[in-house]
Amino acid sequence: MSDIVQTGPGSRFAWKDRLLTPWAFTLAAPLLVAVLDPGRIGEVLSIATGAFAGTLPYIAVAVLLIAGIKASGAESLVAKAFQGRENRMIVLAALFGGLAPFCSCQVIPFIAGLLAVGAPLPAVMAFWLSSPLIDPPTLLITAGALGWDFAIGKAIAAVGLGLFGGFAMRAAIAGGRFADPLKPRSGGGGCRKSPFSGTPVWRFWREDERMDMFRGELGTNALFLVKWLALAYVLEALLILYVPASMVAGLVGGEGLVPIGIAALVGMPAYLNSYVAPPLLAGLTEQGMSAGAAMAFMVAGAVSSVPAMAAVWSLVKREVFAAYLGLGVAGAILSGVLFQLIARG
């Protein structure tokens, strides 16, 4: 009973947290349309449910894939990219960054472990820049919303951005910059667990503990994807029906560098996770957003997402964090320009 009658500040924040969820917005948006514009509620639901149904096969494959990777421990293979010669490390870190199945809560301890065991900053930067852009589930969701050309283009952009950032950081260090990039570690001594430890167990179904992990990851990731994609497709429907195509086309449509630059700069502060962004961009491209601007928006938004920035901010000093953001927005614009040229050709 004390939980029910509690009226302190903590209680108010708890109710606020419950209301400000993807589920709440997903339900509230159609209800508002039903009240304010009842003639269009059918269109909103039709667009949203149709798009969601078309993505269901991609969701199923993505959920099974990520659960299998986690249960087998295959992410330990990613750490192998950070061993050997530095140039090789940068290339492999950029490549594996696009394949790593890490969620936002795992990026920070993984990178912290790499830095603790002496992985060079250029290789870590390559991984940092490429990993937020694409992973197996995001690749499938992007393909479902925007097509395989865009999904493959984004994967190439992720690797390219990692290479660009890694070698740019290597050149900066060779020029005397970032000599002491890491923040002091708090919490006293003690060694972090090395990310290089562990061997994948591909036949994970033979072990009860790994099967429990598989089932847990299956449920968690299915709920996560359904939650965010339901919100994304409702927002896409609202964009298509209520945002004038002329406004979108005037801001980020057409050829040239200006729309792409605007899209990258808008994408940086507009945090949309990689599961919400593709359906929204599908709606914006229908309204006149250019292919290059859509790519720049998506790349910039992924680099500046809260989990990605938190991983960098928590471990390195401010000048390295600023370099991360600068490399990210420059790479987003370059990715948009190149994708626009390819799409036009």
ABEGO torsion letter per residue (X at the ends): XAAAABABAAAAAAAAAAABBAAAAAAAAAAAAAAABAAAAAAAAAAAAAAAAAAAAAAAAAAAAAAAAAAAGAAAAAAAAABEBAAAAAAAAAAAAAABABBAAAAAAAAAAAAAAGBBAAAAAAAAAAAAABBAAAAAAAAAAAEAAAAAAAAAAAAAAAAAAAAAAAAAAAAGBGABABBBBBGEBEBBBBAABEBBBABAAABAAAAAAAAAAAAAAAAAAAAAAAAAAAAAAAAAAABBAAAAAAAABEBEAAAAAAAAAAAAABBBBAAAAAAAAAAAAAAGBBAAAAAAAAAAAAAABAAAAAAAAAABBAAAAAAAAAAAAAAAAAAAAAAAAAAAX
